[in-house]
Amino acid sequence: MTVTSLVDADLFRALLRRHAAAVVVITAPGEPPAGFTATSFTSVSLDPPLVSFCLAKTASAWPAVAEADVVAVHVLTQEQEHVARTFATRGIDRFAAHGSWEPGPGGVPLLDGVLARIVCRVVRRVEAGDHSIVLAAPETGDHHQDLTAAPLVYHDGHYAHLRKAA
């Protein structure tokens, strides 16, 4: 597929910096397991339930995600900026640096203390430029019981916290 655009890479980045997004960590089983920080996670369909996320084919986590049958999406709380930074850091053992996780269905790593966690079966991978879009069907999930807990957000190149409107 050939796509042409009048928007160059610098303008594209500047435009997307204006979009606020929830921060998630996506994990995949493997030896070693893989995990990465993402802001590309979104719901796709309610019937059937489907979610998606994007990952660069050059990312260190891509080989594990490309082979995974199951992945886990972890929605981070605003207190978990350190987790987002850990899973965004290259060249380290992200799971050793994070510490608190356990194996879940299909061996997928499950992080503790997150706002919400969704274990998904991968149903399709779609090539899209230098990334792949991964479509996945939620199979299990759980969420934080504290209704005052807020998500970690990424906006304009920085992690941000939400304040509830009065």
C-alpha positions as a Markdown table, in Angstrom:
| # | Residue | x | y | z |
|---|---|---|---|---|
| 1 | Met | 0.0 | 0.0 | 0.0 |
| 2 | Thr | 1.4 | 3.4 | -1.0 |
| 3 | Val | 0.3 | 6.4 | 1.0 |
| 4 | Thr | 1.3 | 9.9 | 0.2 |
| 5 | Ser | 1.0 | 12.9 | 2.5 |
| 6 | Leu | 1.7 | 16.6 | 2.5 |
| 7 | Val | 2.3 | 16.4 | 6.3 |
| 8 | Asp | 6.0 | 15.8 | 6.9 |
| 9 | Ala | 7.3 | 13.8 | 9.9 |
| 10 | Asp | 8.1 | 16.9 | 12.0 |
| 11 | Leu | 4.6 | 18.4 | 11.6 |
| 12 | Phe | 3.0 | 15.0 | 12.1 |
| 13 | Arg | 4.8 | 14.7 | 15.5 |
| 14 | Ala | 3.8 | 18.2 | 16.5 |
| 15 | Leu | 0.2 | 17.5 | 15.6 |
| 16 | Leu | 0.1 | 14.3 | 17.6 |
| 17 | Arg | 1.7 | 15.9 | 20.6 |
| 18 | Arg | -1.6 | 17.7 | 21.1 |
| 19 | His | -3.4 | 14.4 | 21.6 |
| 20 | Ala | -3.6 | 13.2 | 25.2 |
| 21 | Ala | -3.6 | 9.5 | 25.6 |
| 22 | Ala | -3.8 | 7.0 | 28.5 |
| 23 | Val | -0.5 | 5.2 | 29.2 |
| 24 | Val | -0.4 | 1.4 | 29.2 |
| 25 | Val | 2.2 | -1.3 | 29.4 |
| 26 | Ile | 1.7 | -4.2 | 27.1 |
| 27 | Thr | 3.3 | -7.5 | 27.9 |
| 28 | Ala | 3.9 | -10.7 | 25.9 |
| 29 | Pro | 5.2 | -14.1 | 26.9 |
| 30 | Gly | 8.6 | -15.3 | 25.8 |
| 31 | Glu | 12.1 | -16.1 | 26.8 |
| 32 | Pro | 12.7 | -13.5 | 28.0 |
| 33 | Pro | 9.2 | -12.0 | 28.3 |
| 34 | Ala | 8.6 | -8.7 | 26.5 |
| 35 | Gly | 6.9 | -5.5 | 27.7 |
| 36 | Phe | 6.7 | -2.0 | 26.4 |
| 37 | Thr | 5.0 | 1.3 | 27.2 |
| 38 | Ala | 2.4 | 2.5 | 24.7 |
| 39 | Thr | -0.1 | 5.2 | 24.2 |
| 40 | Ser | -1.6 | 3.7 | 21.0 |
| 41 | Phe | -4.0 | 1.4 | 22.9 |
| 42 | Thr | -7.7 | 1.8 | 22.0 |
| 43 | Ser | -11.0 | 0.0 | 21.9 |
| 44 | Val | -12.1 | -1.1 | 18.4 |
| 45 | Ser | -15.4 | -3.0 | 18.7 |
| 46 | Leu | -18.0 | -3.9 | 21.3 |
| 47 | Asp | -19.5 | -6.7 | 19.3 |
| 48 | Pro | -17.3 | -8.7 | 19.3 |
| 49 | Pro | -15.1 | -7.0 | 21.9 |
| 50 | Leu | -11.8 | -6.0 | 20.2 |
| 51 | Val | -8.9 | -3.7 | 21.2 |
| 52 | Ser | -5.8 | -2.6 | 19.3 |
| 53 | Phe | -2.4 | -1.2 | 19.8 |
| 54 | Cys | 0.5 | -0.4 | 17.5 |
| 55 | Leu | 4.2 | -1.3 | 17.8 |
| 56 | Ala | 7.1 | -0.4 | 15.6 |
| 57 | Lys | 8.6 | -3.5 | 13.8 |
| 58 | Thr | 12.0 | -2.3 | 14.9 |
| 59 | Ala | 11.0 | -2.3 | 18.7 |
| 60 | Ser | 12.8 | -4.8 | 20.9 |
| 61 | Ala | 9.4 | -6.2 | 22.0 |
| 62 | Trp | 8.3 | -6.8 | 18.4 |
| 63 | Pro | 9.6 | -10.3 | 17.9 |
| 64 | Ala | 7.8 | -11.5 | 21.0 |
| 65 | Val | 4.6 | -9.7 | 20.1 |
| 66 | Ala | 4.8 | -11.0 | 16.5 |
| 67 | Glu | 4.8 | -14.6 | 17.8 |
| 68 | Ala | 2.4 | -14.2 | 20.8 |
| 69 | Asp | -1.0 | -15.8 | 21.0 |
| 70 | Val | -1.8 | -13.8 | 24.1 |
| 71 | Val | -0.9 | -10.3 | 25.4 |
| 72 | Ala | -1.8 | -8.3 | 28.5 |
| 73 | Val | -2.7 | -4.7 | 28.6 |
| 74 | His | -2.0 | -2.8 | 31.8 |
| 75 | Val | -3.6 | 0.6 | 32.3 |
| 76 | Leu | -1.3 | 2.6 | 34.6 |
| 77 | Thr | -2.3 | 4.8 | 37.5 |
| 78 | Gln | -1.0 | 8.3 | 37.8 |
| 79 | Glu | 1.3 | 7.0 | 40.6 |
| 80 | Gln | 3.0 | 4.6 | 38.1 |
| 81 | Glu | 5.0 | 7.0 | 36.0 |
| 82 | His | 8.1 | 5.0 | 37.1 |
| 83 | Val | 6.6 | 1.9 | 35.6 |
| 84 | Ala | 5.9 | 3.7 | 32.3 |
| 85 | Arg | 9.5 | 5.0 | 32.3 |
| 86 | Thr | 10.9 | 1.5 | 33.1 |
| 87 | Phe | 9.1 | -0.2 | 30.2 |
| 88 | Ala | 10.0 | 2.6 | 27.9 |
| 89 | Thr | 13.8 | 2.3 | 28.6 |
| 90 | Arg | 15.9 | 0.5 | 26.1 |
| 91 | Gly | 18.7 | -2.0 | 26.8 |
| 92 | Ile | 17.5 | -3.1 | 30.3 |
| 93 | Asp | 15.7 | -6.1 | 31.7 |
| 94 | Arg | 12.4 | -4.3 | 32.2 |
| 95 | Phe | 10.9 | -7.0 | 34.3 |
| 96 | Ala | 13.8 | -7.2 | 36.7 |
| 97 | Ala | 13.8 | -3.4 | 37.0 |
| 98 | His | 10.0 | -3.5 | 37.7 |
| 99 | Gly | 10.1 | -6.4 | 40.0 |
| 100 | Ser | 6.4 | -7.0 | 40.8 |
| 101 | Trp | 4.8 | -9.4 | 38.3 |
| 102 | Glu | 3.5 | -12.9 | 37.9 |
| 103 | Pro | 2.9 | -15.2 | 34.9 |
| 104 | Gly | -0.7 | -15.3 | 33.7 |
| 105 | Pro | -2.6 | -17.3 | 31.1 |
| 106 | Gly | -0.2 | -18.6 | 28.3 |
| 107 | Gly | 2.7 | -17.3 | 30.3 |
| 108 | Val | 1.9 | -13.6 | 29.7 |
| 109 | Pro | 3.5 | -11.4 | 32.4 |
| 110 | Leu | 0.9 | -9.7 | 34.6 |
| 111 | Leu | 1.9 | -6.5 | 36.4 |
| 112 | Asp | 0.6 | -5.8 | 39.9 |
| 113 | Gly | -1.2 | -2.6 | 41.2 |
| 114 | Val | -2.5 | -1.3 | 37.9 |
| 115 | Leu | -5.7 | 0.6 | 37.2 |
| 116 | Ala | -7.0 | -2.1 | 34.9 |
| 117 | Arg | -5.6 | -5.2 | 33.3 |
| 118 | Ile | -6.9 | -7.0 | 30.2 |
| 119 | Val | -5.6 | -10.3 | 29.0 |
| 120 | Cys | -6.3 | -10.7 | 25.3 |
| 121 | Arg | -6.0 | -13.3 | 22.6 |
| 122 | Val | -4.3 | -11.9 | 19.5 |
| 123 | Val | -6.6 | -12.2 | 16.5 |
| 124 | Arg | -4.7 | -10.3 | 13.8 |
| 125 | Arg | -1.6 | -8.3 | 13.0 |
| 126 | Val | -1.9 | -5.6 | 10.2 |
| 127 | Glu | 1.2 | -4.0 | 8.7 |
| 128 | Ala | 0.9 | -0.2 | 8.7 |
| 129 | Gly | 4.0 | 1.7 | 7.5 |
| 130 | Asp | 6.8 | 1.1 | 9.9 |
| 131 | His | 4.4 | -0.3 | 12.6 |
| 132 | Ser | 2.1 | -3.2 | 13.0 |
| 133 | Ile | -1.4 | -2.8 | 14.3 |
| 134 | Val | -2.3 | -5.7 | 16.7 |
| 135 | Leu | -6.0 | -6.6 | 17.1 |
| 136 | Ala | -6.8 | -8.6 | 20.2 |
| 137 | Ala | -9.9 | -10.0 | 21.8 |
| 138 | Pro | -10.2 | -9.5 | 25.6 |
| 139 | Glu | -10.5 | -12.8 | 27.4 |
| 140 | Thr | -10.2 | -11.8 | 31.1 |
| 141 | Gly | -9.8 | -8.6 | 33.0 |
| 142 | Asp | -9.8 | -6.9 | 36.4 |
| 143 | His | -9.7 | -3.4 | 37.6 |
| 144 | His | -8.7 | -1.2 | 40.6 |
| 145 | Gln | -11.5 | -1.1 | 43.1 |
| 146 | Asp | -10.6 | 2.5 | 44.2 |
| 147 | Leu | -12.9 | 4.7 | 42.2 |
| 148 | Thr | -10.7 | 7.7 | 43.0 |
| 149 | Ala | -7.7 | 6.2 | 41.3 |
| 150 | Ala | -6.8 | 8.2 | 38.1 |
| 151 | Pro | -5.0 | 7.0 | 34.9 |
| 152 | Leu | -1.5 | 8.2 | 33.9 |
| 153 | Val | -1.8 | 10.3 | 30.7 |
| 154 | Tyr | 0.8 | 11.3 | 28.1 |
| 155 | His | 0.5 | 14.8 | 26.5 |
| 156 | Asp | 2.8 | 17.1 | 24.7 |
| 157 | Gly | 5.8 | 14.8 | 25.3 |
| 158 | His | 5.2 | 14.6 | 29.1 |
| 159 | Tyr | 3.5 | 12.4 | 31.6 |
| 160 | Ala | 0.5 | 14.2 | 33.1 |
| 161 | His | -2.1 | 13.7 | 35.8 |
| 162 | Leu | -5.8 | 14.3 | 35.5 |
| 163 | Arg | -7.9 | 16.4 | 37.9 |
| 164 | Lys | -11.5 | 15.6 | 38.1 |
| 165 | Ala | -13.8 | 18.5 | 37.1 |
| 166 | Ala | -15.7 | 20.1 | 39.9 |
